[in-house]
Amino acid sequence: MERSSTTPGGSARREATRQKLYEAAVTLIAEQGFSATTVDEIAERAGVAKGTVYYNFASKSVLFEELLRHGVGLLTASLREAAERTAREGGSRVDALDAMIRAGLVFIDRYPAFTQLYVAELWRTNRAWQSTLLVVRQQAVAVVEDVLREGVANGEFSEEIDVPLTAAALVGMVLVAALDWKSFQPERSLDEVHAALSRLLQGRAGGHR
């Protein structure tokens, strides 16, 4: 999973190593679960020494927590960029939500293993990183909330809309629909899935109050 920016010198090399570890960890944990995945396996899959894992992360749990921060951070940045680009182009808030749906689908298409892992972890309550997961989840949802609030303020959406719940529902819709697409309808194109969710958005959120 790529960073949204790079850092110079030794920091860039260390970041490249961390990227390898993220990729290895997310693939292995998605395949066999967190408990069954060992640090040795992560190191082997990443092509590094076991000590390199501990040099970058204090433990397997810390690695996984940072993986969640990293992955959801990339998703959040993608959603924010889609909304900002739509605003620069003079689009409506419905257009911004539609662009964010597509951005989410593009992210999931690129990182299906991470998305599967992230959704699975949302349902667990006994993990050491639960508080971190709640924070990063809210960061992604908050981007959608901002667009909804702007839409309410300018009259595109009803004042009766429940902004936090609607934002969470939109994010959840994209996650679940995309996972269903990847798991059970892989023959569909990204454009087809986006078109279906776009029609749902237009029918549910596009009306004036």
GROMACS elastic network, one bead per residue, 0.5 to 0.9 nm:
[ bonds ]
;  ai    aj funct       b0    kb
    1    19     6  0.62516   500
    1    20     6  0.82603   500
    1    22     6  0.69065   500
    1    23     6  0.61713   500
    1    70     6  0.83098   500
    1    71     6  0.72719   500
    1    74     6  0.85872   500
    1   110     6  0.88464   500
    1   111     6  0.74295   500
    1   114     6  0.89443   500
    2     5     6  0.84384   500
    2    16     6  0.89738   500
    2    19     6  0.68299   500
    2    71     6  0.89227   500
    2    74     6  0.81712   500
    3     6     6  0.68029   500
    3    15     6  0.85756   500
    3    19     6  0.80594   500
    3    70     6  0.79288   500
    3    74     6  0.72848   500
    4    74     6  0.68601   500
    4    77     6  0.80247   500
    6    11     6  0.87034   500
    6    12     6  0.63605   500
    6    15     6  0.81124   500
    7    10     6  0.83607   500
    7    11     6  0.58075   500
    7    13     6  0.86041   500
    7    15     6  0.78321   500
    8    11     6  0.58474   500
    8    12     6  0.51443   500
    8    13     6  0.82524   500
    9    12     6  0.54226   500
    9    13     6  0.67583   500
    9    14     6  0.89378   500
   10    13     6  0.50726   500
   10    14     6  0.61641   500
   10    15     6  0.84673   500
   11    14     6  0.50734   500
   11    15     6  0.60077   500
   11    16     6  0.85538   500
   12    16     6  0.61621   500
   12    17     6  0.87215   500
   13    16     6  0.50424   500
   13    17     6  0.64088   500
   13    18     6  0.87290   500
   14    17     6  0.50827   500
   14    18     6  0.62589   500
   14    19     6  0.86428   500
   14    56     6  0.80432   500
   15    19     6  0.61373   500
   15    20     6  0.87241   500
   16    19     6  0.50271   500
   16    20     6  0.64817   500
   16    21     6  0.88252   500
   17    20     6  0.51572   500
   17    21     6  0.64019   500
   17    22     6  0.87145   500
   17    46     6  0.83630   500
   17    48     6  0.83281   500
   17    52     6  0.84511   500
   17    53     6  0.89854   500
   17    56     6  0.84319   500
   18    22     6  0.60882   500
   18    23     6  0.85788   500
   18    53     6  0.83804   500
   18    56     6  0.69824   500
   18    57     6  0.88890   500
   19    22     6  0.50274   500
   19    23     6  0.61760   500
   19    24     6  0.85643   500
   20    23     6  0.51705   500
   20    24     6  0.61409   500
   20    25     6  0.85276   500
   20    45     6  0.85605   500
   20    46     6  0.52955   500
   20    47     6  0.80832   500
   20    48     6  0.87229   500
   21    24     6  0.50640   500
   21    25     6  0.59061   500
   21    26     6  0.84191   500
   21    42     6  0.67351   500
   21    43     6  0.71602   500
   21    45     6  0.81736   500
   21    46     6  0.55652   500
   21    47     6  0.88510   500
   21    48     6  0.85675   500
   21    53     6  0.73368   500
   21    63     6  0.82674   500
   22    25     6  0.51807   500
   22    26     6  0.59923   500
   22    27     6  0.84662   500
   22    42     6  0.88885   500
   22    46     6  0.85243   500
   22    63     6  0.77106   500
   22    64     6  0.81039   500
   22    66     6  0.85689   500
   22    67     6  0.59722   500
   22    70     6  0.86882   500
   23    26     6  0.54415   500
   23    27     6  0.62157   500
   23    28     6  0.86354   500
   23    45     6  0.87321   500
   23    46     6  0.74666   500
   23    67     6  0.89895   500
   23   114     6  0.89244   500
   24    27     6  0.53966   500
   24    28     6  0.61689   500
   24    29     6  0.85063   500
   24    41     6  0.84376   500
   24    42     6  0.55465   500
   24    43     6  0.77202   500
   24    44     6  0.85091   500
   24    45     6  0.54736   500
   24    46     6  0.53278   500
   25    28     6  0.52724   500
   25    29     6  0.58778   500
   25    30     6  0.82643   500
   25    34     6  0.89234   500
   25    37     6  0.81359   500
   25    39     6  0.87532   500
   25    41     6  0.85637   500
   25    42     6  0.55891   500
   25    43     6  0.87510   500
   25    45     6  0.82298   500
   25    46     6  0.83161   500
   25    60     6  0.89826   500
   25    63     6  0.81242   500
   25    64     6  0.74973   500
   25    67     6  0.82436   500
   26    29     6  0.53155   500
   26    30     6  0.59234   500
   26    31     6  0.84676   500
   26    64     6  0.81437   500
   26    67     6  0.77036   500
   26   113     6  0.64674   500
   26   114     6  0.58560   500
   26   117     6  0.74159   500
   27    30     6  0.52593   500
   27    31     6  0.61858   500
   27    32     6  0.87668   500
   27   113     6  0.61065   500
   27   114     6  0.76328   500
   28    31     6  0.50402   500
   28    32     6  0.60811   500
   28    33     6  0.73301   500
   28    34     6  0.81813   500
   28    37     6  0.64872   500
   28    41     6  0.79710   500
   28    42     6  0.72536   500
   28    45     6  0.83485   500
   29    32     6  0.53158   500
   29    34     6  0.50146   500
   29    35     6  0.82384   500
   29    36     6  0.78061   500
   29    37     6  0.60488   500
   29   113     6  0.87705   500
   29   117     6  0.75351   500
   30    33     6  0.58359   500
   30    34     6  0.78902   500
   30   113     6  0.59009   500
   30   114     6  0.74051   500
   30   116     6  0.69791   500
   30   117     6  0.56894   500
   31   113     6  0.83956   500
   32    35     6  0.82413   500
   32    36     6  0.61086   500
   32    37     6  0.66345   500
   33    36     6  0.55868   500
   33    37     6  0.63604   500
   33   117     6  0.88086   500
   34    37     6  0.53660   500
   34    38     6  0.82532   500
   34    60     6  0.89137   500
   34    61     6  0.88569   500
   34    64     6  0.86189   500
   35    38     6  0.76445   500
   37    40     6  0.84504   500
   37    41     6  0.66851   500
   37    42     6  0.74630   500
   37    60     6  0.89866   500
   38    41     6  0.52387   500
   38    42     6  0.64427   500
   38    43     6  0.87421   500
   38    60     6  0.78200   500
   39    42     6  0.50260   500
   39    43     6  0.61244   500
   39    44     6  0.85262   500
   39    50     6  0.68500   500
   39    53     6  0.73360   500
   39    54     6  0.87660   500
   39    59     6  0.83289   500
   39    60     6  0.64221   500
   40    43     6  0.51543   500
   40    44     6  0.61036   500
   40    45     6  0.85877   500
   40    49     6  0.83748   500
   40    50     6  0.58927   500
   40    53     6  0.88713   500
   41    44     6  0.50306   500
   41    45     6  0.60168   500
   41    46     6  0.84220   500
   41    50     6  0.87827   500
   42    45     6  0.52026   500
   42    46     6  0.60709   500
   42    47     6  0.84957   500
   42    48     6  0.86647   500
   42    50     6  0.81597   500
   42    53     6  0.80628   500
   43    46     6  0.51036   500
   43    47     6  0.59946   500
   43    48     6  0.51726   500
   43    49     6  0.58354   500
   43    50     6  0.52398   500
   43    51     6  0.84503   500
   43    52     6  0.76662   500
   43    53     6  0.65082   500
   44    47     6  0.50450   500
   44    48     6  0.62491   500
   44    49     6  0.73272   500
   44    50     6  0.77606   500
   45    48     6  0.79137   500
   46    49     6  0.87340   500
   48    51     6  0.82295   500
   48    52     6  0.63906   500
   48    53     6  0.78015   500
   49    52     6  0.53025   500
   49    53     6  0.72155   500
   50    53     6  0.54448   500
   50    54     6  0.70126   500
   50    55     6  0.88985   500
   51    54     6  0.52150   500
   51    55     6  0.60684   500
   51    56     6  0.87484   500
   52    56     6  0.63416   500
   52    57     6  0.84738   500
   53    56     6  0.54136   500
   53    57     6  0.59151   500
   53    58     6  0.79990   500
   53    59     6  0.80190   500
   53    60     6  0.83866   500
   53    63     6  0.83765   500
   54    58     6  0.52554   500
   54    59     6  0.63296   500
   54    60     6  0.83713   500
   55    58     6  0.70724   500
   56    59     6  0.89732   500
   56    63     6  0.82275   500
   57    60     6  0.72654   500
   57    61     6  0.86425   500
   57    62     6  0.59888   500
   57    63     6  0.54938   500
   57    66     6  0.86142   500
   58    61     6  0.81663   500
   58    62     6  0.61173   500
   58    63     6  0.75110   500
   59    62     6  0.51551   500
   59    63     6  0.62813   500
   59    64     6  0.86979   500
   60    63     6  0.50113   500
   60    64     6  0.62302   500
   60    65     6  0.86294   500
   61    64     6  0.50933   500
   61    65     6  0.61357   500
   61    66     6  0.86015   500
   61   128     6  0.76513   500
   61   129     6  0.77826   500
   62    65     6  0.50119   500
   62    66     6  0.61225   500
   62    67     6  0.84090   500
   62   129     6  0.82944   500
   63    66     6  0.52111   500
   63    67     6  0.60527   500
   63    68     6  0.87469   500
   64    68     6  0.63006   500
   64    69     6  0.87308   500
   64   129     6  0.82757   500
   65    68     6  0.52047   500
   65    69     6  0.64508   500
   65    70     6  0.86744   500
   65   128     6  0.85437   500
   65   129     6  0.57879   500
   65   130     6  0.88977   500
   65   132     6  0.71476   500
   65   133     6  0.78779   500
   66    70     6  0.59962   500
   66    71     6  0.85138   500
   67    70     6  0.50336   500
   67    71     6  0.60216   500
   67    72     6  0.84490   500
   67   114     6  0.88356   500
   68    71     6  0.52882   500
   68    72     6  0.59909   500
   68    73     6  0.80964   500
   68   114     6  0.84194   500
   68   118     6  0.72366   500
   68   129     6  0.89118   500
   68   132     6  0.81200   500
   68   133     6  0.68996   500
   68   136     6  0.77549   500
   69    72     6  0.55384   500
   69    73     6  0.57773   500
   69    74     6  0.85992   500
   69   132     6  0.75802   500
   69   133     6  0.76248   500
   69   135     6  0.89540   500
   69   136     6  0.62347   500
   70    73     6  0.50623   500
   70    74     6  0.63465   500
   70    75     6  0.88517   500
   71    74     6  0.52148   500
   71    75     6  0.64456   500
   71    76     6  0.87182   500
   71   111     6  0.87762   500
   71   114     6  0.71478   500
   71   115     6  0.85341   500
   71   118     6  0.87210   500
   72    76     6  0.60173   500
   72    77     6  0.84945   500
   72   118     6  0.84415   500
   72   133     6  0.89561   500
   72   136     6  0.62364   500
   72   137     6  0.70829   500
   72   139     6  0.83195   500
   72   140     6  0.70721   500
   73    76     6  0.50751   500
   73    77     6  0.61480   500
   73    78     6  0.86037   500
   73   136     6  0.71825   500
   73   139     6  0.80833   500
   73   140     6  0.77179   500
   74    77     6  0.51466   500
   74    78     6  0.62366   500
   74    79     6  0.87557   500
   74   107     6  0.83255   500
   75    78     6  0.50794   500
   75    79     6  0.62878   500
   75    80     6  0.86646   500
   75   103     6  0.82351   500
   75   104     6  0.68852   500
   75   107     6  0.65311   500
   75   108     6  0.87260   500
   75   140     6  0.70673   500
   76    79     6  0.51594   500
   76    80     6  0.61432   500
   76    81     6  0.85701   500
   76   104     6  0.89480   500
   76   136     6  0.86787   500
   76   137     6  0.89220   500
   76   139     6  0.67880   500
   76   141     6  0.81591   500
   76   142     6  0.89631   500
   76   143     6  0.72291   500
   77    80     6  0.51199   500
   77    81     6  0.60651   500
   77    82     6  0.85868   500
   77   140     6  0.82804   500
   78    81     6  0.52209   500
   78    82     6  0.62424   500
   78    83     6  0.87779   500
   78   100     6  0.77381   500
   78   103     6  0.60344   500
   78   104     6  0.72970   500
   78   107     6  0.76700   500
   79    82     6  0.51843   500
   79    83     6  0.63713   500
   79    84     6  0.87054   500
   79    97     6  0.89343   500
   79    99     6  0.80585   500
   79   100     6  0.50553   500
   79   101     6  0.80060   500
   79   102     6  0.88960   500
   79   103     6  0.60098   500
   79   104     6  0.67369   500
   79   140     6  0.75996   500
   79   143     6  0.69469   500
   79   144     6  0.78703   500
   80    83     6  0.51841   500
   80    84     6  0.61113   500
   80    85     6  0.84837   500
   80   100     6  0.77214   500
   80   140     6  0.86207   500
   80   143     6  0.61418   500
   80   144     6  0.83334   500
   81    84     6  0.50744   500
   81    85     6  0.59042   500
   81    86     6  0.84716   500
   81   100     6  0.84266   500
   81   103     6  0.87215   500
   82    85     6  0.52117   500
   82    86     6  0.62227   500
   82    87     6  0.87140   500
   82    96     6  0.67835   500
   82    97     6  0.84448   500
   82    98     6  0.89493   500
   82    99     6  0.55628   500
   82   100     6  0.54264   500
   82   101     6  0.89145   500
   82   102     6  0.85151   500
   82   103     6  0.65409   500
   83    86     6  0.52204   500
   83    87     6  0.63055   500
   83    88     6  0.87746   500
   83    93     6  0.82470   500
   83    95     6  0.84265   500
   83    97     6  0.71040   500
   83    98     6  0.89859   500
   83    99     6  0.67617   500
   83   100     6  0.63704   500
   83   143     6  0.83440   500
   83   144     6  0.85929   500
   83   147     6  0.75566   500
   84    87     6  0.50601   500
   84    88     6  0.62231   500
   84    89     6  0.86657   500
   84    96     6  0.79144   500
   85    88     6  0.51047   500
   85    89     6  0.62882   500
   85    90     6  0.87529   500
   85    91     6  0.87603   500
   85    96     6  0.82139   500
   85    99     6  0.87953   500
   86    89     6  0.50984   500
   86    90     6  0.63282   500
   86    91     6  0.51887   500
   86    92     6  0.75811   500
   86    93     6  0.82754   500
   86    95     6  0.68489   500
   86    96     6  0.54373   500
   86    99     6  0.72593   500
   87    90     6  0.50805   500
   87    91     6  0.55545   500
   87    92     6  0.73489   500
   87    93     6  0.80475   500
   87    95     6  0.88820   500
   87    96     6  0.72134   500
   88    91     6  0.76014   500
   91    94     6  0.80167   500
   91    95     6  0.56647   500
   91    96     6  0.67909   500
   92    96     6  0.63150   500
   92    97     6  0.87755   500
   92   151     6  0.81409   500
   92   156     6  0.81691   500
   93    97     6  0.62248   500
   93    98     6  0.85194   500
   93   147     6  0.61618   500
   93   148     6  0.72082   500
   93   150     6  0.72535   500
   93   151     6  0.55739   500
   93   156     6  0.72844   500
   93   157     6  0.88604   500
   94    97     6  0.50729   500
   94    98     6  0.61528   500
   94    99     6  0.85605   500
   94   147     6  0.85632   500
   94   148     6  0.86120   500
   94   151     6  0.78270   500
   94   156     6  0.78696   500
   94   157     6  0.88822   500
   94   201     6  0.79264   500
   94   202     6  0.74348   500
   94   205     6  0.73288   500
   94   206     6  0.62666   500
   95    99     6  0.61011   500
   95   100     6  0.85602   500
   96    99     6  0.50330   500
   96   100     6  0.61584   500
   96   101     6  0.86407   500
   96   147     6  0.73088   500
   97   101     6  0.62046   500
   97   102     6  0.87367   500
   97   144     6  0.72840   500
   97   147     6  0.72709   500
   97   148     6  0.82900   500
   97   170     6  0.87756   500
   97   198     6  0.89197   500
   97   201     6  0.81366   500
   98   101     6  0.50536   500
   98   102     6  0.64421   500
   98   103     6  0.86736   500
   98   194     6  0.84638   500
   98   197     6  0.83334   500
   98   198     6  0.59817   500
   98   201     6  0.73034   500
   98   202     6  0.85444   500
   99   102     6  0.51586   500
   99   103     6  0.61696   500
   99   104     6  0.86291   500
  100   104     6  0.60517   500
  100   105     6  0.85455   500
  100   144     6  0.80840   500
  101   104     6  0.51232   500
  101   105     6  0.62903   500
  101   106     6  0.86854   500
  101   170     6  0.81134   500
  101   171     6  0.80051   500
  101   174     6  0.65053   500
  101   194     6  0.71459   500
  101   197     6  0.76275   500
  101   198     6  0.76613   500
  102   105     6  0.50300   500
  102   106     6  0.61301   500
  102   107     6  0.85825   500
  102   174     6  0.87890   500
  102   190     6  0.83902   500
  102   191     6  0.85259   500
  102   193     6  0.89557   500
  102   194     6  0.59497   500
  102   197     6  0.89372   500
  102   198     6  0.86230   500
  103   106     6  0.50790   500
  103   107     6  0.62074   500
  103   108     6  0.86766   500
  104   107     6  0.50919   500
  104   108     6  0.62113   500
  104   109     6  0.85219   500
  104   171     6  0.82410   500
  104   174     6  0.67568   500
  104   175     6  0.78187   500
  104   178     6  0.87843   500
  105   108     6  0.50663   500
  105   109     6  0.59447   500
  105   110     6  0.84868   500
  105   174     6  0.68386   500
  105   175     6  0.79433   500
  105   178     6  0.64434   500
  105   190     6  0.71468   500
  105   193     6  0.82352   500
  105   194     6  0.73286   500
  106   109     6  0.50485   500
  106   110     6  0.62165   500
  106   111     6  0.86129   500
  106   190     6  0.75596   500
  107   110     6  0.51490   500
  107   111     6  0.60278   500
  107   112     6  0.80752   500
  107   115     6  0.87092   500
  108   112     6  0.50599   500
  108   113     6  0.84219   500
  108   114     6  0.80370   500
  108   115     6  0.61470   500
  108   116     6  0.89317   500
  108   175     6  0.77105   500
  108   178     6  0.68404   500
  108   179     6  0.79884   500
  108   182     6  0.89419   500
  109   112     6  0.57613   500
  109   178     6  0.78364   500
  109   182     6  0.78528   500
  109   190     6  0.78503   500
  110   113     6  0.89325   500
  111   114     6  0.55127   500
  111   115     6  0.63870   500
  111   116     6  0.88374   500
  112   115     6  0.50863   500
  112   116     6  0.61378   500
  112   117     6  0.85757   500
  112   178     6  0.87239   500
  112   179     6  0.75719   500
  112   182     6  0.76109   500
  113   116     6  0.51862   500
  113   117     6  0.62110   500
  113   118     6  0.85990   500
  114   117     6  0.50466   500
  114   118     6  0.60032   500
  114   119     6  0.86139   500
  115   118     6  0.50010   500
  115   119     6  0.61256   500
  115   120     6  0.84908   500
  115   175     6  0.74753   500
  115   179     6  0.77983   500
  116   119     6  0.53920   500
  116   120     6  0.62260   500
  116   121     6  0.87160   500
  116   175     6  0.87609   500
  116   179     6  0.70435   500
  117   120     6  0.51756   500
  117   121     6  0.62189   500
  117   122     6  0.87783   500
  118   121     6  0.51952   500
  118   122     6  0.63675   500
  118   133     6  0.86698   500
  119   122     6  0.52120   500
  119   123     6  0.71942   500
  119   175     6  0.76447   500
  119   176     6  0.83564   500
  120   123     6  0.57737   500
  120   124     6  0.72073   500
  121   124     6  0.52121   500
  121   125     6  0.81951   500
  121   127     6  0.84002   500
  121   130     6  0.83255   500
  121   133     6  0.81380   500
  122   125     6  0.78896   500
  122   130     6  0.82787   500
  122   133     6  0.74729   500
  122   134     6  0.82584   500
  122   137     6  0.88405   500
  124   127     6  0.67924   500
  124   130     6  0.78878   500
  125   128     6  0.88128   500
  125   130     6  0.64718   500
  126   129     6  0.86447   500
  126   130     6  0.72449   500
  127   130     6  0.53613   500
  127   131     6  0.87423   500
  128   131     6  0.76690   500
  128   132     6  0.86111   500
  129   132     6  0.51933   500
  129   133     6  0.61849   500
  129   134     6  0.87658   500
  130   133     6  0.50282   500
  130   134     6  0.62904   500
  130   135     6  0.87517   500
  131   134     6  0.51586   500
  131   135     6  0.63647   500
  131   136     6  0.88655   500
  132   135     6  0.51093   500
  132   136     6  0.62775   500
  132   137     6  0.84457   500
  133   136     6  0.53468   500
  133   137     6  0.59364   500
  133   138     6  0.85040   500
  134   137     6  0.51294   500
  134   138     6  0.61547   500
  134   139     6  0.87278   500
  135   138     6  0.52372   500
  135   139     6  0.64109   500
  136   139     6  0.50083   500
  136   140     6  0.66229   500
  136   141     6  0.88334   500
  137   140     6  0.54055   500
  137   141     6  0.63623   500
  137   142     6  0.85873   500
  138   142     6  0.57696   500
  138   143     6  0.87104   500
  138   168     6  0.88633   500
  139   142     6  0.51795   500
  139   143     6  0.68191   500
  140   143     6  0.56468   500
  140   144     6  0.72819   500
  140   171     6  0.82732   500
  141   144     6  0.53467   500
  141   145     6  0.62760   500
  141   146     6  0.88495   500
  141   164     6  0.79084   500
  141   167     6  0.59483   500
  141   168     6  0.59617   500
  141   170     6  0.87373   500
  141   171     6  0.67774   500
  142   146     6  0.61609   500
  142   147     6  0.88055   500
  142   164     6  0.80332   500
  142   167     6  0.76235   500
  142   168     6  0.88530   500
  143   146     6  0.53135   500
  143   147     6  0.67996   500
  143   148     6  0.89770   500
  143   167     6  0.85409   500
  144   147     6  0.52996   500
  144   148     6  0.63318   500
  144   149     6  0.87296   500
  144   163     6  0.88052   500
  144   164     6  0.87694   500
  144   166     6  0.88244   500
  144   167     6  0.54498   500
  144   168     6  0.81981   500
  144   170     6  0.81154   500
  144   171     6  0.79842   500
  145   148     6  0.50562   500
  145   149     6  0.61162   500
  145   150     6  0.85778   500
  145   163     6  0.59410   500
  145   164     6  0.61911   500
  145   165     6  0.89833   500
  145   166     6  0.80014   500
  145   167     6  0.53926   500
  145   168     6  0.84164   500
  146   149     6  0.52024   500
  146   150     6  0.62481   500
  146   151     6  0.86559   500
  146   163     6  0.87390   500
  147   150     6  0.50902   500
  147   151     6  0.62012   500
  147   152     6  0.87287   500
  148   152     6  0.62558   500
  148   153     6  0.86258   500
  148   156     6  0.89316   500
  148   157     6  0.74725   500
  148   161     6  0.86916   500
  148   163     6  0.63245   500
  148   164     6  0.89830   500
  148   166     6  0.83749   500
  148   167     6  0.74736   500
  149   152     6  0.50495   500
  149   153     6  0.61390   500
  149   154     6  0.87201   500
  149   157     6  0.84937   500
  149   163     6  0.68445   500
  150   153     6  0.50274   500
  150   154     6  0.62898   500
  150   155     6  0.85641   500
  150   156     6  0.84468   500
  150   157     6  0.87772   500
  151   154     6  0.53299   500
  151   155     6  0.60373   500
  151   157     6  0.53198   500
  151   158     6  0.83874   500
  152   155     6  0.51748   500
  152   156     6  0.58793   500
  152   158     6  0.59804   500
  152   159     6  0.56675   500
  152   160     6  0.87686   500
  152   161     6  0.79673   500
  153   156     6  0.77396   500
  153   157     6  0.80092   500
  153   159     6  0.80366   500
  154   157     6  0.78599   500
  155   158     6  0.68408   500
  155   159     6  0.79405   500
  155   208     6  0.68810   500
  155   209     6  0.70245   500
  156   205     6  0.85985   500
  156   206     6  0.72389   500
  156   207     6  0.72143   500
  156   208     6  0.54814   500
  156   209     6  0.72141   500
  157   160     6  0.83726   500
  157   161     6  0.72053   500
  157   205     6  0.68164   500
  157   206     6  0.71672   500
  157   207     6  0.69090   500
  157   208     6  0.58660   500
  157   209     6  0.60320   500
  158   161     6  0.56124   500
  158   205     6  0.87349   500
  158   207     6  0.81877   500
  158   208     6  0.66549   500
  159   162     6  0.83879   500
  159   209     6  0.74432   500
  160   163     6  0.88323   500
  160   209     6  0.87356   500
  161   165     6  0.87537   500
  161   166     6  0.73955   500
  162   165     6  0.56128   500
  162   166     6  0.58514   500
  162   167     6  0.84267   500
  163   166     6  0.51646   500
  163   167     6  0.59562   500
  163   168     6  0.85247   500
  164   167     6  0.52328   500
  164   168     6  0.62156   500
  164   169     6  0.85876   500
  165   168     6  0.51125   500
  165   169     6  0.60455   500
  165   170     6  0.86428   500
  166   170     6  0.61581   500
  166   171     6  0.86576   500
  167   170     6  0.51944   500
  167   171     6  0.63193   500
  167   172     6  0.85106   500
  168   171     6  0.52139   500
  168   172     6  0.59683   500
  168   173     6  0.84358   500
  169   173     6  0.59001   500
  169   174     6  0.86458   500
  170   173     6  0.50220   500
  170   174     6  0.64091   500
  170   175     6  0.87357   500
  170   201     6  0.85805   500
  171   174     6  0.53410   500
  171   175     6  0.63120   500
  171   176     6  0.87267   500
  172   175     6  0.50778   500
  172   176     6  0.60078   500
  172   177     6  0.82506   500
  173   176     6  0.54235   500
  173   177     6  0.58294   500
  173   178     6  0.82195   500
  173   197     6  0.82995   500
  174   177     6  0.52677   500
  174   178     6  0.58293   500
  174   179     6  0.84397   500
  174   197     6  0.77735   500
  175   178     6  0.52933   500
  175   179     6  0.61820   500
  175   180     6  0.86353   500
  176   179     6  0.51693   500
  176   180     6  0.61350   500
  176   181     6  0.85099   500
  177   180     6  0.51116   500
  177   181     6  0.60991   500
  177   182     6  0.86890   500
  177   193     6  0.80796   500
  177   197     6  0.84082   500
  178   182     6  0.61563   500
  178   183     6  0.85083   500
  178   193     6  0.77369   500
  179   182     6  0.50654   500
  179   183     6  0.59543   500
  179   184     6  0.82106   500
  180   183     6  0.51448   500
  180   184     6  0.55231   500
  180   185     6  0.67397   500
  180   186     6  0.85961   500
  181   184     6  0.56003   500
  181   186     6  0.55951   500
  181   187     6  0.83229   500
  181   188     6  0.71709   500
  181   190     6  0.89708   500
  181   193     6  0.75993   500
  182   185     6  0.60551   500
  182   187     6  0.86665   500
  182   188     6  0.87452   500
  183   186     6  0.64978   500
  184   187     6  0.86575   500
  185   188     6  0.59106   500
  186   189     6  0.76178   500
  188   191     6  0.81896   500
  188   192     6  0.62399   500
  188   193     6  0.69481   500
  189   192     6  0.52098   500
  189   193     6  0.65291   500
  189   194     6  0.86612   500
  190   193     6  0.52114   500
  190   194     6  0.60486   500
  190   195     6  0.85000   500
  191   194     6  0.50698   500
  191   195     6  0.60041   500
  191   196     6  0.86657   500
  192   195     6  0.51134   500
  192   196     6  0.63566   500
  192   197     6  0.88214   500
  193   196     6  0.52562   500
  193   197     6  0.63845   500
  193   198     6  0.84968   500
  194   197     6  0.52216   500
  194   198     6  0.58473   500
  194   199     6  0.85565   500
  195   199     6  0.61892   500
  195   200     6  0.86540   500
  196   199     6  0.53287   500
  196   200     6  0.64523   500
  196   201     6  0.88032   500
  197   201     6  0.61561   500
  197   202     6  0.86537   500
  198   201     6  0.50051   500
  198   202     6  0.61629   500
  198   203     6  0.85799   500
  199   202     6  0.51090   500
  199   203     6  0.61404   500
  199   204     6  0.85868   500
  200   203     6  0.52136   500
  200   204     6  0.61291   500
  200   205     6  0.83568   500
  201   204     6  0.52396   500
  201   205     6  0.56019   500
  201   206     6  0.68843   500
  202   205     6  0.56375   500
  202   207     6  0.76903   500
  203   206     6  0.60538   500
  203   207     6  0.74104   500
  204   207     6  0.73325   500
  205   208     6  0.84474   500
